[in-house]
Amino acid sequence: MAKKSKIAKTKKLLAKNEVLLKSEVKKVNRVSTRGVNRCKITGRPRGYMRFFGLSRITFRELAAKGELPGVVKSSK
Protein backbone atom coordinates (compact mmCIF):
# COMPACT_ATOMS: atom_id res chain seq x y z
CA MET A 1 0.00 0.00 0.00
CA ALA A 2 1.12 3.52 -0.65
CA LYS A 3 1.81 5.85 2.20
CA LYS A 4 -1.21 7.93 3.07
CA SER A 5 0.91 11.07 3.16
CA LYS A 6 1.96 10.59 -0.48
CA ILE A 7 -1.63 9.97 -1.57
CA ALA A 8 -2.75 13.09 0.29
CA LYS A 9 0.07 15.11 -1.28
CA THR A 10 -0.92 13.94 -4.76
CA LYS A 11 -4.57 14.83 -4.19
CA LYS A 12 -3.54 18.25 -2.87
CA LEU A 13 -1.37 18.95 -5.95
CA LEU A 14 -4.15 17.87 -8.32
CA ALA A 15 -6.68 20.08 -6.52
CA LYS A 16 -4.27 23.02 -6.63
CA ASN A 17 -3.68 22.44 -10.35
CA GLU A 18 -7.44 22.48 -11.03
CA VAL A 19 -7.82 25.79 -9.19
CA LEU A 20 -4.98 27.30 -11.23
CA LEU A 21 -6.54 26.09 -14.48
CA LYS A 22 -9.92 27.57 -13.55
CA SER A 23 -8.45 30.95 -12.61
CA GLU A 24 -6.29 30.92 -15.77
CA VAL A 25 -3.34 32.44 -13.94
CA LYS A 26 -0.15 31.97 -15.93
CA LYS A 27 2.78 31.06 -13.73
CA VAL A 28 6.26 30.42 -15.03
CA ASN A 29 6.87 27.41 -12.79
CA ARG A 30 3.50 25.69 -13.29
CA VAL A 31 3.88 22.12 -14.53
CA SER A 32 0.82 19.96 -15.16
CA THR A 33 2.68 16.65 -14.88
CA ARG A 34 3.51 16.93 -11.19
CA GLY A 35 0.44 14.96 -10.17
CA VAL A 36 1.37 11.30 -9.76
CA ASN A 37 -0.84 8.67 -11.37
CA ARG A 38 -1.75 6.05 -8.78
CA CYS A 39 -3.69 2.81 -8.79
CA LYS A 40 -7.30 3.40 -7.74
CA ILE A 41 -7.34 0.28 -5.57
CA THR A 42 -3.87 -0.03 -4.00
CA GLY A 43 -2.41 3.44 -4.48
CA ARG A 44 0.72 2.07 -6.13
CA PRO A 45 2.53 4.73 -8.24
CA ARG A 46 4.62 2.37 -10.37
CA GLY A 47 3.42 0.14 -13.18
CA TYR A 48 0.34 2.31 -13.72
CA MET A 49 -1.91 1.60 -16.73
CA ARG A 50 -3.72 4.79 -17.76
CA PHE A 51 -6.52 3.15 -19.71
CA PHE A 52 -7.69 1.16 -16.67
CA GLY A 53 -6.42 3.40 -13.86
CA LEU A 54 -4.83 0.39 -12.17
CA SER A 55 -1.34 -0.85 -11.42
CA ARG A 56 -0.08 -3.83 -13.39
CA ILE A 57 -0.43 -6.16 -10.41
CA THR A 58 -4.03 -5.20 -9.67
CA PHE A 59 -4.85 -5.33 -13.37
CA ARG A 60 -3.51 -8.87 -13.64
CA GLU A 61 -5.44 -10.07 -10.58
CA LEU A 62 -8.74 -8.58 -11.79
CA ALA A 63 -8.23 -9.83 -15.35
CA ALA A 64 -7.55 -13.37 -14.09
CA LYS A 65 -10.80 -13.29 -12.09
CA GLY A 66 -12.68 -12.00 -15.15
CA GLU A 67 -13.76 -8.78 -13.44
CA LEU A 68 -12.52 -6.46 -16.20
CA PRO A 69 -14.97 -6.32 -19.11
CA GLY A 70 -13.42 -6.81 -22.53
CA VAL A 71 -10.13 -8.21 -21.23
CA VAL A 72 -9.32 -11.74 -22.38
CA LYS A 73 -6.19 -13.86 -22.01
CA SER A 74 -4.23 -14.17 -25.23
CA SER A 75 -3.70 -17.92 -24.75
CA LYS A 76 -6.25 -20.38 -23.46
Rosetta silent file (secondary structure, phi, psi, omega in degrees, C-alpha in Angstrom):
SEQUENCE: MAKKSKIAKTKKLLAKNEVLLKSEVKKVNRVSTRGVNRCKITGRPRGYMRFFGLSRITFRELAAKGELPGVVKSSK
SCORE:     score description
SCORE:     0.000 S_00000001
   1 L     0.000  147.888  177.850    0.000    0.000    0.000 S_00000001
   2 L   -77.700  153.289  177.020    1.116    3.517   -0.648 S_00000001
   3 L   -67.355  139.277 -177.613    1.814    5.849    2.202 S_00000001
   4 H   -63.913  -30.961 -179.324   -1.213    7.927    3.069 S_00000001
   5 H   -66.779  -37.225  178.896    0.907   11.072    3.156 S_00000001
   6 H   -69.784  -38.328  178.111    1.956   10.589   -0.482 S_00000001
   7 H   -65.148  -43.115  179.126   -1.626    9.969   -1.573 S_00000001
   8 H   -63.628  -40.018  179.897   -2.747   13.091    0.290 S_00000001
   9 H   -64.258  -41.462  179.370    0.068   15.111   -1.283 S_00000001
  10 H   -64.002  -44.470  178.940   -0.917   13.941   -4.761 S_00000001
  11 H   -62.387  -39.497  179.811   -4.566   14.831   -4.189 S_00000001
  12 H   -64.160  -43.613  179.469   -3.537   18.250   -2.874 S_00000001
  13 H   -64.755  -40.368  179.297   -1.370   18.946   -5.948 S_00000001
  14 H   -66.488  -39.834  178.091   -4.146   17.870   -8.324 S_00000001
  15 H   -64.983  -41.544  179.309   -6.678   20.078   -6.524 S_00000001
  16 H   -64.137  -39.238  179.584   -4.268   23.023   -6.629 S_00000001
  17 H   -65.188  -39.611  178.478   -3.682   22.443  -10.345 S_00000001
  18 H   -63.752  -40.623  178.679   -7.437   22.478  -11.030 S_00000001
  19 H   -63.541  -41.858  179.501   -7.816   25.788   -9.190 S_00000001
  20 H   -65.111  -37.974  179.424   -4.985   27.297  -11.232 S_00000001
  21 H   -68.217  -36.735  179.765   -6.539   26.094  -14.475 S_00000001
  22 H   -68.911  -38.637 -177.859   -9.921   27.572  -13.546 S_00000001
  23 H   -81.037  -12.583  178.835   -8.452   30.952  -12.610 S_00000001
  24 L    55.753   37.020  175.832   -6.290   30.924  -15.772 S_00000001
  25 L   -84.476  127.909 -179.877   -3.338   32.440  -13.942 S_00000001
  26 L   -92.741  113.782  174.904   -0.146   31.969  -15.935 S_00000001
  27 L  -109.652  149.607 -179.429    2.782   31.064  -13.730 S_00000001
  28 L   -71.626  -36.224 -173.176    6.261   30.425  -15.035 S_00000001
  29 L   -98.239   18.345 -178.206    6.867   27.409  -12.789 S_00000001
  30 L   -85.447  121.799  179.858    3.499   25.687  -13.285 S_00000001
  31 L  -123.565  126.759 -176.140    3.883   22.119  -14.525 S_00000001
  32 H   -79.616  -12.438 -175.295    0.819   19.958  -15.158 S_00000001
  33 H   -93.090   10.071 -178.733    2.682   16.653  -14.880 S_00000001
  34 H   -74.191  -23.933  176.412    3.509   16.928  -11.188 S_00000001
  35 L   -67.505  134.197 -176.071    0.442   14.958  -10.166 S_00000001
  36 L   -94.928  127.608  174.692    1.372   11.301   -9.763 S_00000001
  37 L   -71.218  129.821 -179.718   -0.838    8.665  -11.372 S_00000001
  38 L  -132.166  151.471  177.439   -1.750    6.050   -8.781 S_00000001
  39 L   -61.180  135.711 -178.089   -3.689    2.811   -8.791 S_00000001
  40 L   -69.190  -24.673 -176.040   -7.299    3.398   -7.737 S_00000001
  41 L   -95.329  -50.871 -175.024   -7.340    0.278   -5.566 S_00000001
  42 L   -99.683  -22.207 -177.740   -3.871   -0.033   -4.002 S_00000001
  43 L    84.257   11.089 -178.474   -2.410    3.444   -4.484 S_00000001
  44 L   -71.531  129.363 -178.084    0.718    2.069   -6.131 S_00000001
  45 L   -85.668  -19.098 -176.839    2.526    4.729   -8.236 S_00000001
  46 L   -99.231  152.016  178.848    4.623    2.370  -10.368 S_00000001
  47 L    67.824   36.337 -175.828    3.422    0.145  -13.178 S_00000001
  48 E   -84.928  133.413  177.561    0.337    2.310  -13.721 S_00000001
  49 E  -107.686  112.118 -173.791   -1.909    1.599  -16.727 S_00000001
  50 L   -60.714  -42.076 -174.649   -3.716    4.790  -17.759 S_00000001
  51 L   -59.805  -36.164 -178.008   -6.522    3.152  -19.709 S_00000001
  52 L  -101.679  -19.886 -178.075   -7.687    1.162  -16.673 S_00000001
  53 L    73.960   25.454 -176.831   -6.423    3.403  -13.862 S_00000001
  54 E  -127.221  159.932  172.042   -4.831    0.390  -12.168 S_00000001
  55 E   -79.010  164.688 -176.499   -1.344   -0.854  -11.419 S_00000001
  56 H   -63.081  -34.307 -178.442   -0.079   -3.829  -13.392 S_00000001
  57 H   -69.463  -47.291  178.819   -0.426   -6.159  -10.407 S_00000001
  58 H   -64.557  -40.762  178.277   -4.026   -5.202   -9.671 S_00000001
  59 H   -58.324  -44.942 -177.842   -4.850   -5.333  -13.373 S_00000001
  60 H   -65.383  -40.928  178.914   -3.512   -8.871  -13.640 S_00000001
  61 H   -63.858  -46.364 -178.643   -5.443  -10.069  -10.583 S_00000001
  62 H   -68.814  -36.001  179.270   -8.744   -8.584  -11.789 S_00000001
  63 H   -67.503  -38.108  179.142   -8.226   -9.833  -15.351 S_00000001
  64 H   -65.932  -34.228  178.330   -7.554  -13.371  -14.094 S_00000001
  65 H   -77.757  -15.861 -178.669  -10.800  -13.285  -12.094 S_00000001
  66 L    83.363   23.634 -177.183  -12.677  -11.998  -15.145 S_00000001
  67 L   -91.766   -4.131  177.459  -13.761   -8.784  -13.437 S_00000001
  68 L  -104.505  114.982 -178.300  -12.525   -6.464  -16.204 S_00000001
  69 L   -67.827  135.229  177.545  -14.970   -6.323  -19.106 S_00000001
  70 L    86.878   -2.069  179.933  -13.424   -6.813  -22.530 S_00000001
  71 L  -102.068  123.544 -177.335  -10.133   -8.208  -21.227 S_00000001
  72 L  -129.959  144.780  175.158   -9.317  -11.738  -22.384 S_00000001
  73 L   -64.588  145.920 -179.421   -6.193  -13.862  -22.014 S_00000001
  74 L   -76.030  -28.086  176.939   -4.225  -14.175  -25.233 S_00000001
  75 L  -120.132  146.894 -178.178   -3.700  -17.923  -24.748 S_00000001
  76 L  -114.523    0.000    0.000   -6.255  -20.379  -23.461 S_00000001
